[in-house]
Amino acid sequence: MAEKSKILIIGGTGYIGKFIVEASAKAGHPTFILVRETTKHPEKSKLIDNFTSLGAKLLIGDIHDHASLVNAIKQVDVVISTVGGELAADQVKLIAAIKEAGNVKILIIGGTGYIGKFIVEASAKAGHPTFILVRETTKHPEKSKLIDNFTSLGAKLLIGDIHDHASLVNAIKQVDVVISTVGGELAADQVKLIAAIKEAGNVKRFLPSEFGTDVDHVNAIEPAKSMYKGKIAIRRAVEAAKIPHTFVSCNLFAGYFLPTVCQLDIDMAPREKLNIFGDGTPKAVFVKEEDIASVTIKAVDDPRTLNKTLIFRPSGNTVSFNEIVSIWESKIGKTLEKTYVSEEQLVKKIQEAPTFGLSIELALMHFIFINGDLTNFEIEPSFGVEASGLYPEHKFTSVDEYFATLA
Ligand SMILES: NC(=O)c1ccc[n+]([C@@H]2O[C@H](COP(=O)([O-])OP(=O)(O)OC[C@H]3O[C@@H](n4cnc5c(N)ncnc54)[C@H](OP(=O)(O)O)[C@@H]3O)[C@@H](O)[C@H]2O)c1
């Protein structure tokens, strides 16, 4: 059984508040009441005695005293405001304090991975109590440096494994939100996370490992097609289990594709010639990893992203192959020799690729640059929300700015 949520009532000595305090305490919730230092009428002290006799705990504070609000809110899971109507507008102060308290506890499974490490950092820096499930065997020297960095940021390590159910349930019970960033090869194994989340029974939001294209809108050819089966199956399983969720479709990691200007056969940005897949007109989306992580963390407790796909399409990051090349050319002050690879030639390359890895990468190029599958559909409110529209205050690093650091 999950622990009962801790409830703070602000305005608990008021007309309706007193009934709510009583109901909360009687239902077995650890119950807290914010009371003003000045709440000293004899009538109220009788009420307060009744609250304490029910096991409720008093916290001294005031809606106009920000520090007292943050302190009280940090101790609970749920805030109920029953302040009088004359204070209705002053509840913006509660919103600010709830944001600052930031006490949504986040567990990251796969935090030592490529995208996971950015998410751990963003979570800890945003002030969330941050937990990372790490395997007993995660002991490479490179990883221990990473883990030292996490602990210096205040993140807490929990030993566990996606294949060890008890370790998952134990970790999940300690948090509100679970973010999985396990690698693509473990996509289908996330059914084990779903089972553990169901058993723990306390999770307010699950973000399965996606962090790519919107898998419900990709028309990939093999071998990429099979790669997405696991992620699609996990979406349907999360929905069927009625787990509150957000699917993060951040599109392409800038750090994977931009340093080589989307070339697969070189490991540096081209300065003489390059290949363009297709006619270079469909638009793709490249997002810097730090931006993906910050925006993901903003979304974890945002009601607008509940049970939706969060799709990233900031305008400065949504560019065609031809545009990418011309931005890069402007940075190096040179026109490159271009070879256009037709769909037919690309399909042949996929079939003849000497390694499975290369055939997958080429098949990604097919749906990204031939089909234009990252941007060839409308983001309908019924299934999705667009990240830059939702968080206009977040400044995304554009492709232009990214290339400026490489030239
Ligand atoms: N949009 C893009 O351009 C793009 C590019 C690449 C990947 N992705 C997607 O991003 C997501 C994350 O991929 P990634 O490349 O960041 O992953 P990754 O670097 O392979 O990291 C995998 C993480 O999972 C952990 N892990 C492995 N086995 C585990 C187990 N049995 N139990 C618990 N944890 C385990 C690893 O821990 P250890 O440190 O112990 O090994 C590591 O922290 C995937 O869904 C992938 O498809 C997107």
The ligand as a Gaussian input file, in Angstrom:
#p B3LYP/6-31G(d) Opt

LIG

0 1
 N       16.716000      11.827000     -30.374000
 C       17.906000      11.345000     -30.577000
 O       18.662000      11.902000     -31.411000
 C       18.373000      10.162000     -29.801000
 C       19.682000       9.708000     -29.903000
 C       20.066000       8.633000     -29.110000
 C       19.154000       8.027000     -28.244000
 N       17.884000       8.482000     -28.163000
 C       16.897000       7.890000     -27.248000
 O       17.153000       8.392000     -25.942000
 C       16.826000       7.401000     -24.959000
 C       18.039000       7.207000     -24.038000
 O       19.128000       6.714000     -24.825000
 P       20.663000       7.003000     -24.446000
 O       21.449000       6.804000     -25.695000
 O       20.757000       8.282000     -23.704000
 O       20.929000       5.777000     -23.461000
 P       22.347000       5.197000     -22.999000
 O       23.407000       6.240000     -23.123000
 O       22.544000       3.886000     -23.658000
 O       22.073000       4.991000     -21.436000
 C       21.386000       3.922000     -20.955000
 C       21.167000       4.088000     -19.452000
 O       20.408000       2.971000     -19.007000
 C       21.076000       2.374000     -17.915000
 N       20.818000       0.935000     -17.873000
 C       21.282000      -0.014000     -18.719000
 N       20.856000      -1.237000     -18.324000
 C       20.099000      -1.037000     -17.224000
 C       19.393000      -1.885000     -16.348000
 N       19.385000      -3.218000     -16.539000
 N       18.729000      -1.349000     -15.304000
 C       18.741000      -0.011000     -15.082000
 N       19.403000       0.863000     -15.875000
 C       20.077000       0.346000     -16.928000
 C       22.549000       2.646000     -18.162000
 O       23.266000       2.489000     -16.950000
 P       24.848000       2.128000     -16.869000
 O       25.539000       3.443000     -16.729000
 O       24.898000       1.298000     -15.653000
 O       25.207000       1.405000     -18.120000
 C       22.464000       4.083000     -18.640000
 O       22.322000       4.943000     -17.541000
 C       16.422000       6.158000     -25.727000
 O       15.010000       6.052000     -25.772000
 C       16.985000       6.391000     -27.117000
 O       16.255000       5.730000     -28.129000
 C       17.484000       9.550000     -28.912000

